Amino acid sequence: MSTFTQLLYHIVFSTKNRQRTLNIERRDEILGYICGILKNRQSHVFRINMTDDHVHIFCSIHPAENVSAIVKGIKIATNKWMRAENISPQFMA
C-alpha cells in the first residue's frame, strides 16, 4: 500500500523594506531561476509571479522537505544569483 501526500503552499516574500527593486524586464529569468531551485528540491511549481517588490509562489513541496528551509534557500540562492547578474535586490530575511 502506498501513501499519497499533497501539500500545497502559497509562499509570498518581499524585497527588503518593500523597495521596488525587482527588475520586471527580467521577470522570466528570475522566475525561471526560482522554479529551478524548487525543482531541484523535489517540489512542483503550479503558479509563480512577481511584482517590482514581492514574489508569489504556489507550489507543492516534497513531504520530506522543510518549508522554512526551502524558503530560506530560495531567498539566499536568488539573492546571490541576482547580485552576480547585476539585478541586485535583497529579499527580507
C-alpha positions as CSV (number, residue, x, y, z in Angstrom):
1,M,0.0,0.0,0.0
2,S,1.4,3.4,-0.9
3,T,0.7,6.8,0.7
4,F,-0.5,9.8,-1.1
5,T,0.5,13.2,0.1
6,Q,-0.4,16.6,-1.3
7,L,0.9,19.6,0.5
8,L,0.2,22.9,-1.3
9,Y,1.7,26.2,-0.2
10,H,1.2,29.8,-1.2
11,I,4.6,31.5,-0.4
12,V,4.9,35.2,-0.6
13,F,8.1,37.1,0.2
14,S,9.2,40.7,-0.5
15,T,12.3,42.8,-1.1
16,K,14.0,44.4,1.8
17,N,11.8,47.3,3.1
18,R,9.4,46.6,0.2
19,Q,11.7,48.6,-2.1
20,R,10.6,48.4,-5.7
21,T,13.9,46.9,-6.9
22,L,12.9,43.7,-8.8
23,N,13.6,44.1,-12.5
24,I,10.3,43.4,-14.2
25,E,12.1,43.3,-17.6
26,R,14.0,40.2,-16.4
27,R,10.9,38.6,-14.8
28,D,11.2,35.4,-16.9
29,E,14.8,34.9,-15.9
30,I,14.2,35.5,-12.2
31,L,11.1,33.3,-12.0
32,G,12.8,30.6,-14.0
33,Y,15.7,30.6,-11.6
34,I,13.3,30.2,-8.6
35,C,11.4,27.4,-10.4
36,G,14.7,25.6,-10.9
37,I,15.6,25.8,-7.2
38,L,12.2,24.3,-6.3
39,K,12.5,21.6,-9.0
40,N,15.9,20.6,-7.6
41,R,14.3,20.3,-4.2
42,Q,11.7,17.8,-5.5
43,S,8.9,20.4,-5.5
44,H,6.4,21.4,-8.2
45,V,5.5,25.0,-9.1
46,F,1.9,25.4,-10.2
47,R,2.0,29.2,-10.5
48,I,4.6,31.8,-9.9
49,N,4.5,35.6,-10.4
50,M,6.2,38.8,-9.2
51,T,5.7,42.5,-9.0
52,D,8.5,45.0,-8.5
53,D,8.6,44.4,-4.7
54,H,7.4,40.9,-4.0
55,V,7.1,37.3,-5.3
56,H,4.2,34.8,-5.1
57,I,4.8,31.1,-5.5
58,F,2.0,28.5,-5.4
59,C,3.7,25.1,-5.2
60,S,3.7,21.6,-3.7
61,I,6.7,20.7,-1.6
62,H,8.0,17.2,-1.1
63,P,6.9,15.9,2.4
64,A,10.5,15.2,3.4
65,E,11.4,18.9,2.9
66,N,11.2,21.6,5.5
67,V,9.2,24.6,4.2
68,S,11.2,27.2,6.1
69,A,14.4,25.7,4.8
70,I,13.1,25.8,1.2
71,V,12.1,29.5,1.5
72,K,15.4,30.4,3.1
73,G,17.2,28.5,0.3
74,I,15.2,30.3,-2.4
75,K,16.0,33.7,-0.9
76,I,19.7,33.1,-0.4
77,A,20.3,31.5,-3.8
78,T,18.2,34.1,-5.6
79,N,20.0,37.0,-3.9
80,K,23.4,35.6,-4.8
81,W,22.4,34.9,-8.4
82,M,20.8,38.4,-8.8
83,R,23.9,40.1,-7.5
84,A,26.0,38.2,-9.9
85,E,23.7,39.2,-12.7
86,N,23.6,42.8,-11.5
87,I,19.9,42.7,-10.8
88,S,20.6,43.4,-7.1
89,P,17.5,43.4,-4.8
90,Q,17.7,42.0,-1.3
91,F,14.9,39.8,0.0
92,M,13.8,40.2,3.5
93,A,15.2,37.5,5.9
